[in-house]
Amino acid sequence: MTERKHENTSQDEGQRPKERQQKDKGRRPTQRQGQAHYYTKPFSFALELGFFAGFIWGGLHWLFYMLHFTIVPVGFLAEPFFKHEYIYTAAGHLTGWLFFIVFSILASLLYTFTIRKLKGPLPGMVYGIVWWLILFILVGPKLGMMKPLNGLTWDSIITELCFFLLWGLFIGYTVAMEFTDERKREPEQAGA
């Protein structure tokens, strides 16, 4: 009985590779531990990333405002839709935080579907600075979101610039690591 088992296993091992491929044709490839293939869905990934970027960085912006690092309230994105006095209330801060979360979701979707294949931290930092330029120079003062740059304090300008630089870095580098990190996708080819 043991001889028969030995014969069957040696017969399978003795098959030529081409015959083994034809025999296995139609079967799903088995995945060994540590060799799972990861496929990230860009839309759901960008939604989740945008939510957490808005939640975390919106909370930090609120903290910066409360510590008087900036005079721009967390609800600056909600300014065109609500009365100016409302933005400075507690409910206005929460509304502004929700607006920042929605803004971050839209920004992460835009980044994910346009420039997700760029590697490294620099594209995310540039992305954050571009958003700062759009909001604080082009659109914000015209819509009444904040005062023009010459009406803001230097502390506010530097805080907001650094804030958006780090916010863009958070979004950009997270996307870059998810969509360009080949070690996670093909471990045997990347040397992991």
C-alpha positions as CSV (number, residue, x, y, z in Angstrom):
1,M,0.0,0.0,0.0
2,T,2.8,2.4,0.8
3,E,4.5,1.5,-2.4
4,R,1.4,2.5,-4.4
5,K,1.3,5.9,-2.9
6,H,4.9,6.4,-3.6
7,E,4.4,5.4,-7.2
8,N,1.6,8.0,-7.6
9,T,3.6,10.8,-6.2
10,S,6.7,10.0,-8.2
11,Q,4.5,9.7,-11.3
12,D,3.2,13.3,-10.7
13,E,6.7,14.6,-10.0
14,G,8.0,12.9,-13.1
15,Q,5.6,14.6,-15.4
16,R,7.0,17.0,-17.8
17,P,6.2,20.7,-17.2
18,K,4.1,21.0,-20.3
19,E,2.0,18.0,-19.4
20,R,1.5,19.4,-15.9
21,Q,0.4,22.8,-17.3
22,Q,-2.2,21.1,-19.5
23,K,-3.4,19.0,-16.6
24,D,-3.7,22.2,-14.4
25,K,-5.3,24.2,-17.2
26,G,-8.7,25.5,-16.1
27,R,-7.9,25.4,-12.4
28,R,-7.6,28.5,-10.3
29,P,-4.0,29.1,-9.2
30,T,-3.5,28.5,-5.6
31,Q,-2.1,31.3,-3.5
32,R,0.4,30.5,-0.9
33,Q,0.7,32.4,2.4
34,G,2.3,35.7,1.9
35,Q,1.7,35.7,-1.8
36,A,-1.8,37.2,-2.0
37,H,-2.5,39.6,-4.8
38,Y,-3.9,42.9,-3.8
39,Y,-6.1,45.0,-6.1
40,T,-7.2,48.3,-4.7
41,K,-10.4,49.8,-6.0
42,P,-9.5,53.4,-6.6
43,F,-13.0,54.9,-5.9
44,S,-13.6,53.3,-2.5
45,F,-9.9,53.9,-1.6
46,A,-10.2,57.6,-2.4
47,L,-13.4,58.0,-0.5
48,E,-11.9,56.5,2.6
49,L,-8.7,58.4,2.3
50,G,-10.6,61.7,1.7
51,F,-12.8,61.1,4.8
52,F,-9.9,60.5,7.1
53,A,-7.8,63.3,5.5
54,G,-10.8,65.7,6.2
55,F,-11.5,64.3,9.6
56,I,-7.9,64.4,10.9
57,W,-6.7,67.6,9.2
58,G,-10.0,69.4,9.8
59,G,-9.6,68.6,13.5
60,L,-6.0,69.9,13.4
61,H,-7.2,73.1,11.6
62,W,-9.7,73.6,14.3
63,L,-7.0,73.2,16.9
64,F,-4.8,75.7,15.1
65,Y,-7.6,78.2,15.1
66,M,-8.4,77.6,18.8
67,L,-4.7,78.1,19.7
68,H,-4.7,81.3,17.6
69,F,-2.1,80.1,15.1
70,T,-4.5,81.3,12.4
71,I,-7.4,83.7,12.1
72,V,-9.1,81.6,9.4
73,P,-11.8,79.6,11.0
74,V,-12.3,75.9,10.3
75,G,-15.6,76.8,8.6
76,F,-14.0,78.9,5.9
77,L,-15.2,76.6,3.2
78,A,-18.8,77.0,4.4
79,E,-18.6,80.8,4.4
80,P,-20.4,81.3,1.0
81,F,-23.4,79.1,2.2
82,F,-23.9,80.4,5.7
83,K,-24.1,83.7,7.5
84,H,-20.7,85.1,8.6
85,E,-21.7,85.1,12.3
86,Y,-22.7,81.4,12.2
87,I,-19.3,80.3,11.1
88,Y,-17.8,81.5,14.4
89,T,-20.2,79.5,16.6
90,A,-19.7,75.9,17.8
91,A,-22.2,74.6,15.3
92,G,-20.5,76.6,12.6
93,H,-17.2,75.0,13.5
94,L,-18.7,71.5,13.2
95,T,-20.4,72.5,9.9
96,G,-17.1,73.8,8.6
97,W,-15.4,70.5,9.7
98,L,-18.0,68.6,7.6
99,F,-17.4,70.9,4.7
100,F,-13.7,70.2,5.0
101,I,-14.3,66.5,5.0
102,V,-16.4,66.7,1.8
103,F,-13.7,69.0,0.3
104,S,-11.0,66.4,1.2
105,I,-13.0,63.6,-0.3
106,L,-13.3,65.5,-3.6
107,A,-9.6,66.4,-3.5
108,S,-8.6,62.8,-2.9
109,L,-10.8,61.6,-5.7
110,L,-9.3,64.1,-8.1
111,Y,-5.8,63.1,-7.0
112,T,-6.5,59.4,-7.2
113,F,-8.0,59.5,-10.7
114,T,-5.5,62.0,-12.2
115,I,-2.0,61.6,-10.8
116,R,-2.0,58.5,-8.6
117,K,1.0,56.9,-10.5
118,L,3.4,59.6,-9.4
119,K,5.9,58.3,-6.8
120,G,7.2,59.9,-3.7
121,P,6.1,62.7,-1.4
122,L,6.8,65.7,-3.7
123,P,3.7,65.5,-5.9
124,G,1.4,65.5,-2.8
125,M,3.2,68.5,-1.4
126,V,2.8,70.4,-4.6
127,Y,-0.8,69.3,-4.7
128,G,-1.4,70.8,-1.3
129,I,0.3,74.1,-2.3
130,V,-1.8,74.3,-5.4
131,W,-5.0,74.0,-3.3
132,W,-3.7,76.7,-1.0
133,L,-3.1,79.0,-4.0
134,I,-6.5,78.2,-5.4
135,L,-8.3,78.8,-2.0
136,F,-6.3,81.7,-0.6
137,I,-5.4,83.7,-3.7
138,L,-7.8,82.9,-6.5
139,V,-11.2,81.8,-5.1
140,G,-11.3,82.4,-1.3
141,P,-11.1,86.2,-1.1
142,K,-13.6,86.6,-4.0
143,L,-16.2,84.4,-2.4
144,G,-15.6,85.9,1.1
145,M,-14.1,82.7,2.6
146,M,-11.3,84.7,4.1
147,K,-9.6,88.1,3.8
148,P,-7.1,88.7,1.0
149,L,-3.5,87.8,1.8
150,N,-2.7,91.4,2.8
151,G,-5.5,91.3,5.3
152,L,-4.2,88.1,7.0
153,T,-1.5,87.9,9.7
154,W,1.8,86.4,8.9
155,D,1.1,83.7,11.4
156,S,-2.1,82.8,9.5
157,I,-0.4,82.7,6.1
158,I,2.4,80.5,7.3
159,T,0.2,78.2,9.3
160,E,-2.3,77.8,6.4
161,L,0.5,77.2,3.8
162,C,2.1,74.6,6.0
163,F,-1.3,73.1,6.9
164,F,-2.2,72.6,3.2
165,L,1.3,71.4,2.3
166,L,1.0,68.6,5.0
167,W,-2.6,67.9,4.0
168,G,-1.6,67.4,0.4
169,L,1.4,65.3,1.5
170,F,-1.0,63.1,3.5
171,I,-3.2,62.5,0.5
172,G,-0.5,62.3,-2.1
173,Y,1.9,60.0,-0.3
174,T,-0.9,57.7,0.9
175,V,-2.1,57.3,-2.7
176,A,1.4,56.9,-4.0
177,M,2.2,54.1,-1.5
178,E,-1.1,52.3,-2.3
179,F,-0.8,52.4,-6.1
180,T,3.0,52.3,-6.7
181,D,4.3,50.0,-4.0
182,E,5.1,46.9,-6.0
183,R,6.5,45.0,-3.0
184,K,3.0,44.5,-1.7
185,R,1.7,43.3,-5.1
186,E,4.4,41.0,-6.4
187,P,6.6,39.8,-3.4
188,E,8.7,37.3,-5.3
189,Q,9.7,39.8,-8.0
190,A,10.4,42.7,-5.6
191,G,12.7,40.7,-3.4
192,A,10.4,40.6,-0.4
